[in-house]
Amino acid sequence: RIRSAVTGLIAPTQVRFLGVNDMLITEKGTGRIVRSRNGVKTTVLNLNVANNSERGLLGLTLDPNFSANRRAYVYY
């Protein structure tokens, strides 16, 4: 069975799973990083990005020790 985990996103480009029903999602054009936890969305970071053509928020990588240091790396 397929179902939507999160709705109402604008051009999502990546998902990083933090746990069961807990994820970070990047939006290319808006520069937002949204956390969806049990279906509840919260903007955790809102970057001012150039969003024309191939520009925008392009990716998010979690630190290998993310569970301990809570660091994430953003590229735009």
N, C-alpha and C positions, 0 to 999 in steps of 0.2 A: 504494500500500500504506500502510495506517495502522498505526502501532504506538505503544505508550506510551513516552514518553521518561523519565518519572519516575513511580514508584508510591509508595504509602504516605504521601501527603500528607493533611492534614486541612483541608478547606474552602479549597483554594487560590483566590486571587482575582486575582492578576496574575503575569505572567511578563515578565521583562526579559532579553533575550538579550545576553550579553557576547561571544559568539563561537560557533563551531561546537561543539555539544554542551556548552555552558557557559551556565548561566542562573541568575538569581535568582528565587525564587518566594516570594510572600507567602502566609501562612495567616491568614485573618481572625480566627478564634476563639482561636488559640493565641498570636498575636503574634509568631510566628517568621518570620524570613527565612531561607530555605534556599537554599544554592548547590548546584546539581547540575552536576557536571563529569564528563563521560563516564560518566554514570549513578551516580556516587558522590555521596551527599548529605551535606552538612555544614551545621549551623546556624551562621549567621554573626552573627545578632542575635536575641535573645529578649526582647521587650518585654512588660511587664506591662500588658495592655490590658483594659478593660471589654469583655466580649464578648456582652452580652445585646442583643437586638433588633437595631438597625442599627449597633451599635458594634463596634469591633474594629480590627484592622489593615486599613486600607482601600486603601492604595496605596503605590507606590514609583516614583520617577522618578529616572533617572540624569542627572547633570549633563551638559550638552552637551559638556563637555571631560573626560568621565569617564575616557577612556583615559589622560589625563595626570595628573588630580588625584584620581581614585578616589573622588569624592564622589557620594553618593546622598541623596535626600530622601524621608523617610518621612512619611506622614500617617495619623493614627489618631484 
